[in-house]
């Protein structure tokens, strides 16, 4: 084929998407495959899934360049593992490796600079300048951070509801519903459940209960959501870069996209802290961002 082709890969923990585009960004084929996230699968399984993905697009070999975005790929250890795999699968092809947050930012903004905030089960803020300079805040995982995320909201509700039971926090009526939401019979059962049984997802699924009670005026639930909004604003504040001329912020994740209270609380707090930033609706997908980064970085021979 005479025209150069590029690939973009959005690597997920359960499913990955790969698109092939031409030199102007027109997507010619999109395929799906297994997990390519090193945090949810062993390297050998990731390598097999990558091989299966690329076997579906062999008609477009050799690629002029590519981009793979996945959780953790902003870190050197994970990049080194991917380089080893790609040296076998795509020898000689320059591939830009980055976090899933970077491809989401570029795809959502449909450009190479601006800001992104993700708040789903976890939370992360990113900024990117046109020269590729990245600043990030958060994304340390639920044991070390994820402030303002679904997990954080639910975890705070559990912690502070127990404190309230002992008259050490704001009044709340949430505790009974939280216990029921964990399929438990009494509050003291939360101790063994949270420490020994519950997964991150088990805790995070309780977050909508906090919103239900906040809507009813529950003092503690309301305070938790207000704190969540402030934490999310703090993430965005910490990645400000004066070199970025595009003052646009794209939001992603279930908390910011679906929660009817956190988003307006966040927007109000953001206007006070960073009035110059404009929140926009995502213009494209993370996969589109990977394709744009592939075309932008195709001439780079090192990562």
C-alpha positions in Angstrom: 0.0 0.0 0.0 1.4 3.4 -1.0 -0.3 5.5 1.7 1.3 5.3 5.2 -0.9 3.9 7.9 -0.8 4.5 11.6 -2.4 2.7 14.5 -3.9 3.8 17.8 -4.7 1.4 20.7 -6.8 2.1 23.7 -5.7 -0.6 26.1 -8.4 -1.6 28.7 -8.5 -4.0 31.6 -11.1 -6.2 30.0 -11.2 -5.2 26.4 -8.9 -3.2 24.1 -9.7 -1.3 20.9 -7.3 -0.8 18.0 -7.9 1.5 15.0 -5.9 2.0 11.9 -5.9 5.4 10.3 -4.3 7.0 7.2 -2.0 10.1 7.2 -4.9 12.6 7.5 -6.6 10.7 10.4 -9.3 8.8 8.5 -10.0 5.6 10.3 -10.0 2.6 7.9 -10.6 -0.2 10.3 -11.3 -0.7 14.0 -10.9 -4.1 15.8 -11.4 -5.4 19.3 -9.4 -7.7 21.5 -8.5 -8.8 25.0 -7.0 -6.9 27.9 -3.7 -5.1 27.3 -3.5 -3.5 30.8 -0.5 -4.7 32.7 -2.3 -4.1 36.0 -5.0 -6.6 35.2 -3.1 -9.3 33.4 0.3 -11.0 33.3 2.8 -9.7 30.7 2.7 -12.9 28.7 -1.1 -12.7 28.4 -0.9 -9.0 27.4 1.6 -10.0 24.7 -0.7 -12.7 23.4 -3.6 -10.2 23.3 -1.5 -7.7 21.5 -0.5 -10.3 18.9 -4.1 -11.2 18.4 -5.0 -7.6 17.9 -2.3 -6.9 15.3 -3.0 -10.1 13.5 -6.4 -8.6 12.5 -4.8 -5.6 10.8 -1.8 -7.2 9.0 -3.0 -5.9 5.7 -1.8 -2.5 6.8 1.7 -3.5 7.7 4.2 -2.0 8.0 2.9 0.9 10.0 4.5 4.3 9.8 3.9 4.7 13.5 1.6 4.1 16.4 0.4 5.0 19.8 -0.7 2.7 22.7 -2.4 4.3 25.7 -3.1 2.2 28.8 -3.2 2.5 32.6 0.3 2.8 33.9 2.0 3.3 30.6 3.2 6.7 31.7 5.7 4.9 33.9 9.1 3.7 32.7 8.8 0.1 34.0 5.6 -0.6 32.1 7.0 1.1 29.0 10.1 -1.2 29.1 7.8 -4.3 29.1 5.8 -3.0 26.2 8.9 -2.1 24.2 10.1 -5.7 24.5 6.7 -7.0 23.2 6.6 -4.5 20.3 10.2 -5.3 19.2 8.9 -8.8 18.3 5.4 -7.8 17.1 6.3 -4.6 15.2 10.0 -4.4 14.6 11.3 -1.0 13.6 7.9 0.7 14.1 8.1 3.9 16.2 5.4 3.6 18.9 4.4 6.3 21.4 3.6 4.8 24.8 1.5 6.8 27.2 -1.2 6.6 29.9 -4.9 6.1 29.2 -5.4 9.6 30.6 -3.3 11.2 27.9 -5.2 9.6 25.0 -8.4 10.5 26.7 -7.3 14.1 27.0 -6.1 14.4 23.4 -9.2 12.6 22.1 -11.6 14.6 24.2 -10.1 17.9 23.3 -9.4 16.8 19.6 -6.1 18.6 20.1 -2.7 18.2 21.7 -3.0 20.7 24.6 -5.4 21.4 27.4 -6.7 19.7 30.5 -8.6 16.6 31.5 -10.1 15.4 34.7 -11.2 11.8 35.3 -13.4 10.7 38.2 -14.9 7.2 38.0 -13.9 4.5 40.4 -10.6 6.4 40.7 -9.5 9.9 39.9 -6.8 11.7 37.9 -6.1 15.1 36.5 -3.8 15.8 33.5 -2.5 18.7 31.5 -0.7 18.6 28.2 1.1 21.4 26.4 1.6 21.4 22.6 5.2 20.3 23.0 4.1 17.2 24.9 4.9 18.3 28.4 2.6 16.4 30.8 1.6 17.3 34.3 -0.5 14.8 36.3 -2.0 14.7 39.7 -3.7 11.8 41.5 -4.1 8.4 40.0 -2.3 6.8 43.0 -5.0 4.2 43.5 -7.6 3.7 46.2 -5.1 3.0 49.0 -3.1 6.1 48.4 -5.6 8.6 46.9 -8.3 8.7 44.3 -9.8 11.7 46.0 -13.2 12.7 44.7 -13.8 9.3 43.0 -16.7 6.9 43.5 -14.6 4.8 45.8 -13.4 7.8 47.8 -17.0 9.1 48.3 -18.3 5.7 49.4 -15.3 5.0 51.7 -15.7 8.4 53.3 -19.4 7.6 53.8 -18.5 4.4 55.6 -15.8 6.0 57.8 -17.7 9.1 58.7 -21.0 7.3 59.3 -19.3 5.1 61.9 -17.7 8.2 63.4 -21.2 9.8 63.5 -22.6 6.8 65.3 -20.1 7.7 68.1 -21.0 11.4 67.9 -17.7 12.3 66.4 -19.0 13.7 63.0 -22.0 15.3 61.4 -25.4 13.7 61.8 -26.5 11.2 59.2 -29.1 8.7 58.4 -26.9 6.9 55.9 -25.5 4.1 58.0 -28.4 1.7 57.8 -28.6 1.9 54.0 -24.8 1.5 53.7 -24.9 -1.6 55.8 -27.8 -2.9 53.7 -25.9 -2.0 50.5 -23.1 -4.3 51.7 -25.6 -7.1 52.3 -24.9 -7.0 56.0 -27.2 -7.0 58.9 -25.6 -4.6 61.4 -23.0 -1.8 61.5 -20.4 -3.8 63.4 -20.3 -6.3 60.5 -18.7 -3.5 58.4 -15.4 -4.0 60.1 -14.7 -7.6 58.9 -16.4 -6.9 55.5 -14.3 -3.8 54.6 -11.0 -5.2 55.9 -11.3 -8.8 54.6 -14.0 -9.2 52.0 -14.9 -6.1 50.0 -13.2 -5.2 46.8 -12.6 -1.7 45.5 -15.6 -2.1 43.2 -17.8 -3.3 46.1 -17.1 -0.1 48.0 -17.4 2.2 45.0 -20.9 0.9 44.1 -22.1 2.5 47.4 -21.4 6.0 46.1 -24.9 6.6 44.6 -26.4 6.1 48.1 -24.5 9.2 49.3 -26.1 11.3 46.5 -29.5 9.9 47.4 -29.1 11.1 51.0 -27.6 14.4 50.0 -30.6 15.1 47.9 -32.7 14.6 51.1 -30.5 17.1 53.0 -28.5 14.7 55.0 -25.8 16.8 56.6 -23.0 14.3 56.4 -23.8 13.1 52.8 -23.9 16.7 51.7 -20.6 17.5 53.3 -18.9 14.4 51.7 -20.0 15.5 48.2 -18.9 19.1 48.8 -15.5 17.7 49.9 -15.3 15.5 46.8 -15.9 18.5 44.5 -13.2 20.5 46.3 -10.8 17.5 46.0 -11.4 17.3 42.3 -10.8 21.0 41.8 -7.6 20.7 43.7 -6.4 18.0 41.3 -7.1 20.4 38.3 -5.4 23.3 40.1 -2.3 21.3 40.7 -1.7 20.6 36.9 -2.0 24.2 35.8 0.7 25.1 33.2 1.0 28.7 32.0 2.5 27.4 28.7 -0.9 25.9 27.7 -2.9 28.4 25.6 -6.0 26.2 25.2 -7.9 26.9 28.4 -10.2 23.9 27.9 -11.1 21.1 30.3 -12.7 17.8 29.3 -14.4 15.7 32.0 -14.7 11.9 32.1 -15.8 9.2 34.4 -19.1 8.2 36.0 -18.9 10.6 38.9 -18.5 13.7 36.7 -20.7 12.4 33.9 -23.6 10.9 35.9 -23.8 12.2 39.4 -26.4 15.0 39.6 -24.8 16.7 42.5 -21.0 16.4 42.3 -20.8 17.8 38.8 -22.5 21.2 39.6 -20.7 21.4 42.9 -17.4 20.9 41.1 -18.3 23.4 38.4 -19.1 26.0 41.0 -15.9 25.5 42.9 -13.9 25.4 39.6 -15.3 28.8 38.6 -14.1 30.3 41.8 -10.6 28.7 41.6 -9.9 28.8 37.9 -12.4 31.1 36.1 -10.4 31.0 32.9 -11.0 27.3 32.3 -13.9 26.3 30.1 -15.4 22.9 30.5 -16.2 21.3 27.1 -18.1 18.3 26.0 -15.7 15.6 24.7 -15.1 16.0 21.0 -13.8 12.5 20.5 -12.8 9.3 22.1 -9.7 8.0 23.7 -9.1 5.8 20.7 -9.3 8.9 18.4 -6.7 10.5 20.8 -4.4 7.5 20.3 -4.6 7.9 16.5 -3.9 11.6 16.7 -0.8 11.0 18.9 0.3 8.3 16.5 0.3 10.6 13.6 1.9 13.4 15.6 4.7 11.3 16.9 5.3 9.0 14.0 8.7 10.4 13.3 10.0 9.8 16.8 12.3 6.8 17.0 12.6 6.8 20.8 10.0 7.0 23.6 
